[in-house]
Amino acid sequence: MRRRWRESDWGRARKEQRQGGSTPKWVGNSFDVGVFLGVDILDENLDPASRSTSSQAGTSRNSAAVPQINVSTPSPSAGAETFITARSHLSTSPPEEPGPSNLSPNVSRDQESVRPASATSSTALLAPSSSHHGQLAGQPSGGEAELSNKSIPPASAVAANGHVSPPHSPEEARKGKGKGKDVHVHYEEPPAPPSEVLARSGSAVEETSAGAAEQATAENQIRWGDVIMRDRMLVRVSYTEDAVPPTFDESQNRTTRHLENEGWVEYIVAWRKDRLELYEDHHTPGKEWLTGHKRLSYVVPLGASTTRLSLYSFVDLTFCLACPPASLRIDGKRRPHIFGNYRGTNVFVFKIKCRTRAVDWVWQLWRHLGGQLPPTIEIRSPTLDTRITIDVPGFDTADLDAAYAVFTRANIIGLCAKFLGTAPEFRALMERERAEGATFELAWRHGTNLDWVWRESDVRDKPRKWAVLCGLALAQAGRPAHLEFRRKRHLPTHLRMRDGTRLDEPPAVEGYLDRIRPNSQLKQSVYLVTHDGYLFALNPARAHPPPAPGAPEPASSIPGSGPSAQGASDTADTRRRAEVRRGQLQILDATGVSDLRNIVAVRRAFQLIPRQRERVSAPREADWEDTAGFWAQEERGEGDDLDDGDAGGEAGLARVAVKDRARLRMRRSFELVLTSGRVVRFEAYSCAAAQEWIVRLRPLISYWKKRHQYDARLEMDIAHASTGRPPITLARRREDRHHGHGHGHRHDVGAEDTPPNRDASLPDLDFFFNWCVLDGCRPILKCGRLYGRKGWWGQYKHIQLVLISAHLVQFHISGRTSLHHRRDKVIPLLDAYLCSGYFAAQYLPEGQYDANAPPVARRYQDGLETDDSEEDTLFVVWYRAAPKGAAPGVRRRNEQADVPPLKAKRKAAVFRTRSKMERDAWVWAINVEIEKVARASREREEAVRRAGELLKT
């Protein structure tokens, strides 16, 4: 083989070139590469009929495998909805089904059938549309070219029911250069008349030569300088001399050696045809003014055969691109390097602020790199523990429009509900769910994480036709995500006890009080309010009290009020939103917070001089149950006449004798006994108000203590069912089951005997990913105790973290002896980034993270037991301390906020949760709120996205 190469024309020309001689422009006398191997593939003895037969067979298979779309309308009794369904069974045998490798974003680029470079690609094409997505980026500061939803059919499908025959003679094959006059098309049937061809429209044109020409024209219209997608991203760049696994994620990153990492930097990432460009600020001041564009730092060649796309983390939706070093210039001959080497692999990990925008990037890159649709998609119903399979139309011809028409959010929900409601084995279960007022939504699930299908438009308010199908590209560590038909569940407002009784969430209580200092007997005015099991203290001047009964609500305080907010339903909705906003303002202005679980007893004051402490024999919270002493009421006796005649305030005190005023103040007071033994006294406006505070607080304390116990047991059972890890204190769990501790959790009995199942339905998983976070129907979106610290150094401190609209409010827990924990700081979520897991752990200073450290078992006061590693409980928030022009209060609309530079100074807040599932729920909730803030200021976000000129090509 080597001797033949040396004796060939190409080998001799190569030898002369090395010896410094001149070589002619054209080498050899044949374009047939088979000559080198001694085989003439253009031999005239080759039977043209065999080629024609094979081409014809391939054409018939491709054209027959295109599934048809049938539109079926249910009967009038079933409603007026129309659902689009794909044909379940094809009339002919389908082609070979793509395996799991076809569903992975890391499809091999070495096969021409997977990633052709010609216009006959089976992948999605990219067509510009200045009217749809704004200005083309041939002008670098412009918008994005529109991503086409169609694809060019294979070459065999260009001529319907026909095939293209080769030239008739070797001379024509050697001399003919693809001229149209030498190509003959043979039809099995007579061609259609011109009138019929001209009458075609819509999908009838897609599989014809006219449709292929239209798509080819759209592909050719994309110039090299046109920007397909553009965003600001937080990027970490790494380099290794070795090859990385095709599915490079955080678990592979943990075990990959010899990786040299750069720091996290915010780049402008622009997708230009077959490459991604990463821009940053120039290092020399004033150079951007001279050059007129940002500094091009890195290039990711999407056309390289070794470029791989993978999902780095499903939790925070970071994705990775691994590629060889590429030239920064289009005509560059030397490949640049990152760490002083011209060979190896560059690894780019991207993090975008908005989660849905990150999904859009992954979907479009996955399609561009050869990702193929599966023939069917399985939809699971955790509530009914069943599965539904729906065919994907056009999966073999990459007809995305047909797939998009079927897999819409409303259509798939309607199909699943219709099937499950009519099937005899599921009809009774569905009727029971509907009787409870249940509604259903779609969610992509990976492990114990959910990603709800809830945004059908992108951040630029353009339709996301791939809102349902985009989950096919979310495969991490070789495990793809699966689609589920789940109940739309909000945060539960009731508990079911073991004896069958239902315990509803008590109403909140708020009002003005005076705190009595035990030593000086001085009064401190305070406003107390309860939200989701927490007692917040506010300055009375910033209390945000509810409007007086019957008073009209100011229009300025109701978001969305105006002429459109008319009618009974609109009025109720605007009042509800105004009440939610009022609660968020209270939390934002709160000076302290206390957990109701820290209160052991609420009682009427019975001593003129209050005690500071008393001995408390409180059981552990995990075993806490209501006792007779907790609900005990005081016996009526001396002083009851003061309660009946107390008019309240100073006027009430003036009516009684001077000697009885101290006793009346005592009767107006109530005390909170904490788990530490400290006694805190508050004085109300009147005796009746003090009694109402006692009556209101006791049910709240009882309910939320039981609620936290239930949540802890539910979290442990889900972790056991999904990972197979047994409970840490197995003997303790058996003892609890024997004594009947717990409150109505159906998984308590025999949970440790259940075998692990990664594909378990887990219907209670949506409790942690509830729709209260998406809809914002509560003032508190997420709240809990975490461990945090300021910056990258220092010790972790116990904190109380509260997520509200556009802000993270952090309270410092000063100690067990105090009632309220003072507010530490407020983190604005405008322009914030959030990362978690190993990605965040790598940014910790050296020596603060040990990847080989063994997990430590832990048990918390509510009964939660966990042994998750440090990186599984870690997340970091990068934020701007005080964005200029940001909206005051809890408003998300920040149109007047400034556009930050790429090198804007950011602060970092490091947090650690108690368990991995708790971390995942926090990361999901914060990312949802960050996206809400970005979408509320669409024009400002577009200005941030377009800021900075790109290199003109």
N, C-alpha and C positions, 0 to 999 in steps of 0.2 A: 504494500500500500504506500509506503514511504518512497520506494523507488519510482512508482508510477507518478507520484506527486512531483518528484524532482525532474522527471523526464517530460512532464506536461508543460504546456506553454506558460501557465501561471507560475509553476515552480521555477522555470528558467528566468522569467521576468523578475521574480522576487530575488533571485540570486544576483542578477545584474544590478538591481537597485541597491542591494547591500554592498556590492563592490564599488558603488559610486558611479556606475554607468547610467546613461540615460535610457529610459524605457519609453516605448510608444504609448500613446494615450489609450489605444485599444489593444488588448492582449488576446490572443487566441483567434480561432476562426469559427467558433460555435458557441451559442448560448446554452447548449445542452450540458447540464452539470453531470449527466450520466456518462459522458465521455471519459471523465476522470476514472470512473469505476469500470470502464470497459463495456458499458451498456448504453445503447442509444434509445432513449425513451421516446424519441420521435421517429422511430423506425417505421418505415412504410408497411412492414409486415404485421405491425400491431393492428389487431382487428378493431376498427372503429365502432363496430356494433356493440362490442362489450362495454365500451365507454358509454355509448348511448343508453344501453340497458340499465347500467348502474345509475346514471344520472336521472333516468326516468323514474326508477324505483325510489330514489331519494326524494324526487319532487313529489311523487304521489303520497309518500308517507308524511311529508311536512304539510301538505295541503289538506290531507284528510284528518290530521290530528288536531286541527284547530277547533276547539269546542265552541259550540254556538251558545249564545246568550238568549235565554227565554225569559220573557217578562210575564209573570203570572199574577193575576189579581184575585185576592181571596173573595169569598162569597160575601154578600152584604152583611150577613150576621157576624162575620169575623172582623168587620171594620172596613174602613175605606183606604187602608194603607196599601201600597204597592211594593212588593219585594222583588228584587232581581236575583235570579238564581242561575247557576251554571248547570249545564247538563251533567248528570251524575255518571252516566256511562257513555262512552264513545262508541260510534258505530263500527270503527275499525280499531285494530290493535294499536295502542299508543306506542310511541317510541320509548327507548330505554329511559327509565325514570332516573333523574339525577339523585346521586347518593348524598350522604351527609357532607361530603366535600364540596358539593355544588352549593350547599346552603351556607357554607362558611365564607366570610369575607376574604379569607386567604386562599382564593382559588389560584391554582397554578397558572402562571402566565406563560409557560413554555409551550402550550398547545395552542395552535392557531384557531382551533374550534372554540376555545374559551375566550381568547382575547384577540380577535383579528384587528388589524390596523386599518383595514379598508372600510369603504362606506357600506359594505354588506355585513356589518357586525350585527350580532344578535343581541348586543347589549343596548342599553338606553342611549339615545343620542342627546346632544346638547344643542339646543337651538336658541339663538338670541331673540329677544323681543324687547325693544326699547320702550314700547308702549305699556308692556305688562310689568316689567321690573325696573323701569327707569332707564337712565342713560347707560349706554354700553361703555365698558371700561377700556375701549380703545382710548378713551379719555380717562386716565387713571383714577381720577377722583369720582368717577361716576358710580352707578349702581351695578347690578348684576344682570348677566344675560339669563334669559328664562331657560329653565331645565325642561327639555322636551319630555312629554309623557309617552311618546311613541318610540318605536324602534324600527329599523329597516329590516324587513324579512330576509331570510337567507336567500342566496343567489338562486337556488333551485325553485324558489317561490315567486320569482319575478314574473315569469311567464306562466300564467295559470294553465295547469294541466299540460304543460309542455316541457321541452328540454332543449338545451343548447348543445349542438353537435360540434365536434372539433373540425378543423380544416380537413379537406379530403385527401391531400397529398403531403408528403414530407417537404416538398419544395415550397408549397404554400405555407406550411408551418414554420419553415425557417425564414422565408422572405416576408411573410405577412406579419405586420407589427400590430395586430389587433384591430385592423380596420373593419369598420362595420360592414363593408360589402363582402367580406370573406366569412362572415358569421351567418349561419343558416339556422333558423328556428323551425322545428317540426312540431305540429300540433296533432294530438290524437283526435281532436274534434275540430270542425271548421271554426275559424275565428268568429267572435261575436260581431254582429253588425254595428256600424258606427253609431247609429241612433241609440242602441243599448249601452254602448260604452260611454257616450256623452251623458246619459241619464244617471250614471252611477254617482253616488255621494256617500259621505260618511265612511262607515266601516267597510263598505263595498269597494272602496278605492285602495284600502290599506294593503291588501295582498296582491295588487296589480303593479304593473310597471309604472303607472302614473303615481301611485303611492310611494314606490321606491324612489322615483325621481324627485318627488316633493321632499322626502326626507333627506336625500343626498344634497339637494339644493340648500336645505336648512343647515346641514352639517358644514357645507362649504362656506356658508355665510359667517361662520364664527372665525373671526380673524385671530391672529396670535395674541394680540393685545387685549382681547375681550376678557373681562373678568366674569367668571361663571358664579362664584360665590366669594364673599369677603366678610371677614369678621375680625374682631380683636379676641385674642386667646392668650391664656397663660400656658406657656410651652416649656417643657423641660427637654433638653437635648442631651443625648448620650451617645457614646461611641464604643465599639468593641471590634477587635480584630477577628473575632470568631463570628460564626453565623448564629443568629438567634432563632428560637422556635417559631414556626409559622403563626401560632396563636400566642403571641407575647402579651401577657397580662401581668397583674401584680403578683400572682403566685409564681410565674416564670421569672419575673424580675427578681424575686427574692432568692432564687437559686442560680441565676446566671452570674457567672464570674467574669472578672476583667472588664467590668463596665465602668467607663469614665464618664462622670455626670457633670453637667454644667448646672448653674443655678436656675431657678425659675425666673423667666423674663416674659413680660407681656409683649407680644408681637402682633403686627398686622399680617394676617394670613390671607393670601389671595390665591384663588384657584384659576389658573390660566391654562385652559385646554388640557395638556398632558403633564402638567407639573403644578406643584404648590410652591408659592414664594413666601418667605418669611422676612418681614421688614422690621427694622428697629430704628431708633434715633441715631444720628451720626455721633461719633465720639468727639469730633472736632466742632466746637461751637461755630455757627454760621455756615457750615458746609451745606446744610439743607437749603439755605437761601441761595447759595451759589449753584448747586446742582438742580434744585427744583424738585427733589424727590427724597424719600426716605432711603436709608441704607439697606440694600439687599444683603441679608445675612446668610440665609440657607435656601436651598432648593430641594424639593422632594420630587424626583422624577416618577410620575405615575405611569409613564410608558415603559419603564424598565421591567424586565421579566422577573426580577427578584424583589420588587416592591410588594410589601405585604401590609394589609389592613387588619387590625384586630381590635376588639373591645378590651380596653385595659381594665375598667371597673364598671360594672353595671350599677353599683351603688350611687356614684356621683357622675356617671356617664362621661368618663374620660376615655379617649380612644388613642390608638397608637398606629404609627406608620414606620415600618422598618424598610430601609432602602440602601442602596450603595451610594457613595459620595457622588454628587453631580456637579456639573459646571454651573457657575453663577451666570455665565454668559451663554447666549444661544449658540454662538460660533466658537465657544471656547474649546480648546483641544486638550487641556490638562484639567483633570478633575480636582476640585479643591478638597480640602480635608478639614476636619474639625480639631483633631488633636495631633496634628503632625504626621498623619499617615494617609497615603492615597488609596489604600485598600482596607477592606473591612465593611462594617455595617453601621449606618447612622440610625439611631432610634429616637423618634420624636413622639412625645406624649402631649396631647392637646387637651385643654380644659376650657370650655366655653361657659359663660355665665348662665345662659338659658338652657335648660335641659332639652326642651323640644328642638331648639336650634342645633344642639349637638346631635340629636337623633337625625335631623335632616342632613347634616354633614355625613354622618355614618352611612345613611341610606344611599345618598347620591354617590359617594365614593365606592360603596359596595357594588352598586350597579355599574359604575364606570370600570371597575376592576374585574368585571366578569361574573358577579353574583347572579344566580339564576333563580327564578321562582320555582317552588316545588309543585308537583301536580295536584296535591291536596293540602289543606291546612286543617289541623285538628283543633277543635275548640272544646275546652273542658269546662264543666260546670261543677265547681266545688260544693255548692249548696245541695245539688241532687246527686253528686258523685257519679256523673256520666260524661260521655264524650260524644261530640258531633263532628263529623268530617264533611267539609265542603270542598268541592272541586275548584281549582284555580283555572279559569279560562285563559287561553293564550299563553300557558306556561312554556310551551315548546317553541313558540314563535316570538316570545318576548313581547306580546301584545299587552302593554301595560294599561292601555285605556280600557280593555275588556276586564282586566283584573280590578282596576280601580272602580269600575262601575258596579261590580259585585261586592267588593270588600270596602264598603263604606260603614261608618259607625252605626247609622240608623238602620241600614239594611241588614247587617249581621245581627244586631240586637233583635230586630223584628223576626228574622228567620229562626233564631234560637228560641225566642219566646213562643213563636207559632208552633214549632215542632214539639217543644217540651209541654206546651199546653194542650196539644191534641193527642200525644202519645198516652195510651192507657196507663202505663206504669208510672208516669210522671204527672198525670193530670191532677191527682189529689194533692201532691206536694206543691205544685205551682199554684193551685187555688188557695192553699193555706198561706203561701207567701204573699199572694195578691191581697188576701183578706187582711194581712198585717200592714198593707200599704207599701210593700216592697217594690222597688224599681231596680233595674239591672243595667250594668255597664260592662265594658270590655277592659281588660287589663292584661298586659304582658308580664309574665312572672318568670323570674330566674332565681331558683333557690327559695329563700324566704323574703324576696324583695318583689314589690309590685310597681309597675309603671302604668298608670291608668291612661286610657285613650280619652283625653279630655280636651285637647286643642285641635280643632279642625282648620285652623288658619295659622300661618307662621307669624314670626315677629314683625313682618312687614305687612301683615293683614292680607296676605295672599292665601288662596286655598291650599291646604295640604292633602292632596288626593291620596297620598301614601300614609295617612295617619294611622291606618290599621295595619297595612302590610309592612311598614318600616320595622316592626319588631322582628322580621325574619333576619335582619342583619345584626341583631343584638345577641351574638353568640360569644360567650366568654369561656375560656379554657376548654374549648371543644364541646361545650354544652349549650345548645341553643335555647333561647327563651320560648315559652309556649303561651298561646293565647287562651284566656279564661273568660267565661261568662259569669261574672260575679255580681252579687247583690250590692247595690249602692248603699253603703252603710255609713251612718254618721256616728259620732261618739255616743255610746249607749247612755241613756238617761234612766235606766232602772237595773235592778239586780234581781235574780231569781234565787231565793233561798233554798236550802236543802229540803225544807218541809213544804215547798211549793208556793210559799207566799212571795208576793212581788213587792220589792222595795224600790219606790220611785225616788228620783233625786229631789231633795227638798229645795224650795226656792231660796234665792240668795237674800242677804240682809245687809243693809247699809244705813249709816246715820252718823250724826254728830255726837261725840262723847267727850268727857273730861277724864284724863288719866290722872289718878291720885298717886303722887310720889309717896312712898312709905315713910321716909325719914322726915321730910319737910312738910308733908301734907299739902304741898302746893299742887295746883291744877295745871294741866297741860292740855289745851284743846287739840283734838285730833278727829279725823273723819275715818271711820272704819268701813270697809266694804269687802265682801267675800266674792271670789271668782274661782270656780273649779277646785274647791277644797283649799283655797289659800286666803288668808286674811291680810289685806293690804291696808297700810296706814298712810294717810295723806294730810297735807296741810289744809286746814279748812278753807283757805283762800283759793285753793286750786282743787277743790273737791269734785267738781263737775256733778252736782247733784241732779237727780231726775227732775223734769219739769213738774210744776204743781198740777194736781188733777184738774183737767178741764182747760188748762192753759194751752194756747196754740203753740205748736213747735216752730221755731224760727226756720225759715226756708234755707238760710245759709248753713245751718248745722246738719242738714239732711243731704247726703250725697245723692246726686241725681234728681233732686226735687225740681219742680218746674211745671210747665204746661203738660209734659208727658206723664207726670206722676199724678194721674187722676183715677178716680174709681176706688171702690172699696179695697180690691186686692192690691192696687198700687199703693194706696195709703198704708195698708198694713205692712207691705214690704219696705217702704221707705222708713216707717217707724221702727221696724226691726233693725234695719241697717243703721239708723241713727242711734239706737240703743247699743248696738255692737260697737259703734265708733265711740260712744261715751265711755263704755267700759275700757276700751283701749287707751283713751286719754287718761283715765284714772290710773291705769297700770304704768303708763309712761311717766306720770307726775308723782307716782308713789315714792315716799321716802323710806319705806320698809315693808317687809312681807314676812308672814309667819305661816307655817304649815299647820293646818288644823289637827294633824296627827300628833302634834306635840302637846296638845291640850288633853289633860286627863279628866278634868271635871269643870263644869260651869255651875256656879252656885250663887245664891243670894248672899250679900255681905251680912255678917252677923256680929261683927266687932266694930266698935267705934274707931279703934286704932288698928289699921290693917297689919297683918303679919307679912314678913318678907319671905319666909320659907316655912315649909312644913314637910314632914316625912310622907313620902308617897310610895306605896307598894303597887306600882303599876306593872301588869304583865307585859311580856314582849308583844310588840305590835303584831307579829305574825300570828299570835295566838289570841289576839284581843277579841273579846266578846262583850256584848252589852250586859251590864250587871244591874241589879236592883238599885245599888247605890248611885249609879250614874244617872238614872232617871228619877231618883227620889225627889219628891217635892217637900218643901218645908211645911211644918204644921202651923196652922193659923194660931196666933197668940197675940201677945202684946205688940202693939204697933200696927196692927191691921187697920185700925181706924185711920191712921195716918195715910195708908195707901189709898183708902177710899176717898179721902178728902183732899188729896194732893192735886192741885191745879197745875203744877209744874212751874219751873223757872223761879225767878226771884219773887214773883207774885205769890206763888205757893208758899215760899218760905216766910213771907211777911204775914201770912194768916195764922201761923202757929206761934206758940210762945217761944221765947228766946232759949229756954232750957231744952226745948224739944227740937230745935233746928238741927243739932248735930245728929240726933237719931233719925230725923227725916232724910238728911243727906246719906246716912248709912242705908236707909231703906231704898233710896234711889240708886244704890250702887250694886254691882255684881262683880264677881271675882272669877278669874281664869287660873286654874291650877295646872302648871306645866309638868312635863315628865321629869324635869330637873328638880322639882319641889318648890320652885319659885311661885309666888302668888302675885298676880297683877290685878289691880282694882280699877274699875271704870265707873264713873258716875254719869247716869243718863239724865234726860230732861225732867222726867217724872218717875214715880214708882211704877206706873203702868208701862212706861217705855223700858224700864229695867227688866221687868218681868217678860216683856216681849222678846228682848234680846236673849234671855235665857231659853225661852221656848223655841226660838229660831235656831240658836247655835247648837243645841244638843242633837237634833236630827242631822244637821250638817256634819258634825264630827263623827257620828255613828256611821253615816252613809259612806263618807270618803275613806274612813279607815277600812271598811269592808271592800270598797272599790279598789284600793291599792293592793289589798291581799289578793283579790281576784285577778288583777292585772299581772301580778308577779307569778302566780300559778299558771296563768295562761301563757305567759312568755316562756316559762320553763318547759311546759308541755309541748309547745311548738318547736322549741329547740331540740327536745328529745325526739320528736317524731320526724324531724327533718334531717338531723345529723346522727341520730342513734346514740348520742352520749347519754349515759344513765345519770340519774340525779346524783348530786355530790354526796348528800347525806341520805342514803337510801333507807337506812334504819329510821331516820327521822320521818321520812315520807310515809313509811308503813305505820309508824305510830300515829301520825296525823290521820291517816285513813281509818285506823282502828278506833280512834276517839271521835271521829266525825268532824274534825276541824275543816274549815273552808266554807265557802258560801256559793253553793250551786254550780260549781264548775264540773262539767260532765266528764272531763278528762282526768279528774283526780283519782278515781278508782281504777286501779290496774294500769296506770300510765306507764309505770316502770316495766311492765310485762309486755308492752306493745313492741313488736319488732320495728326497727327503723325503716323508713321508706322515703327516699328523696322525692318521689313523685306523689307523695300523699296530697290529698285534696286541700287540707288546711283551710276550712271555710272561715275560721276565726282570724286569718291573717289580715283581712281588711280592717280589723279593729285598730291595728297599729298604723295602717295607711288609710285612715278614714277620710270621708269627703268633707268633714268640717274644715280641714286644712285647705281644700280646693275651693269650697264655696265661701269660706270665711263667715260662717254662721255663728261663731262664738268669739268673744273678745280675745280669749287666749287660744292661739293656734296650737301651741305646744308648751309644756312647762314641766320642769323636773329638776332634780338635784344632779349636778355634774361636778367634775373637778376641772378647774381652769387656772390659768396663770397669765400674767401680763408679759407679752413678748416671748422670747425664746429661752430666757433664763429664769431661774427662781423655782421655788417649790410650787407644786399644785396645791390649790386651796379649794375647800368645799364651797360651792356657790349654788345659788338658785338662779336658773336661767329661764327666761320667759320669752317666747316668740309671739310678737304681735305684728300688726300691719307695718311693714317697712322697717322694723327695728327688732333688735335683740336687746332685751333689758336684763342686766346682770346684777344680782344682789349678793353681797358678801355675807356669808354666815359667820357671825362673830363668835358664837359660842352657844352652848345649850342653855345657859342661864338667861339669855335675853329672849324677849318675846318677838321682836321684829329684827329682821336682818336688813341693814342699811343698803341703799342702792349704791352700787359700785360704779357702773358706767353704762352707757347706751351705745350700741353698735349699729350705725345706719347700714342698711343693706343695698343702698344705691352704689353701683359699680363694684359690688363685692364678689369675690370668688370663694368657693368652698371646695376643699379636697379632703380625702379621707384615706384610711388604710395605709398601705405601704408607701403610697405616693406621698402622703403627708409625713410619714415617719422618716423618710429620707431627708427631709428638709430640717429636721431637728439637728442641733449642734452635735458635733462629734462627742461620743461618749454618753449621750442621753438615751440612746436606743440600742438595744441588743436584740438582734433578730433571732439569736439562739437561746434566749432566756426561756426557761420552762414556764408554762402558765401556772398561775397561782389561784387556788380555789378561794372564793369569797362568798360570804353570806351577809345579807343586808337586813335592816330592821323590818322591812315588809315581807321578809321570807324569801326574797330572790336569791338564788344560788347560781353562780356562774364561775367559769374558769377560762374565759376567753383571753387571748393574748393581748398584749398592749396595742399592737397595730390594729387589731380588730375593734378597738374601743376608742380610736383616736380620730379626730377631725380638726381641721384648721380653717379659719375664716380670715381672708385678706380683705381689708376694708379701708376706706378713706375716712379719716377721723371727722372732718367737718367739710363736706362738699359745699362749695359756694353756690348760692342760689337754690339750695334744696328746699322743698316745701316744708313748712312748719308742721308740728304735730304728727299725726299718723297718716297723713295723706300720701298716696303713692305717686301722684302726678307731679313730676319734677321737670317740667318743660323749661324752666328758667335756670336750671342747674348748669354749671359750666362743663365744658368738654375737657376731661383730664388728659394731660400728655401721656405718652407711653411710659415715661420714667416718673410718673406721679408717685409721690411718697405714700406708701401704704403701711398700715399697722397689721400685726398678726395677733390673732386670739387663738390659743391652743386649748382644746377641750378634750376631756376623756370621760366616757360614759361608763356605766356599770357593766354593760354587756354589748355584744355585737348587734343584736336585734334592736336594742335601744339606740345604738349609734346609727344604724341604718334608718330608723324612723326619724331621727333628728336631721340627718343629712337630707333625706327626701323632703321633709317639711320646710327646711330652710331654703333648699333649691327651688321649691315651688314658690315661696314668697319672693325670692330674688327675681324669678321670672315674672311674677305679677308686677313688681316695681318696674321692670324693664318694659313690659307691654303697656303699662299705663302712660308712659312717656315715649310714644312711638317716634315722634319727630325728633326728639332729642337723641334717642338711641340711634336713629338713622344718621344724625350728624356725627355721633361718636364713631359709627361704623365707617363713614366716608372720610373722616379726618386723616390727613396725611396723603401726599401724592406718591404714586407708585412709579416705578421705572417704566419709561416709555419704550415699547418694543416695536 
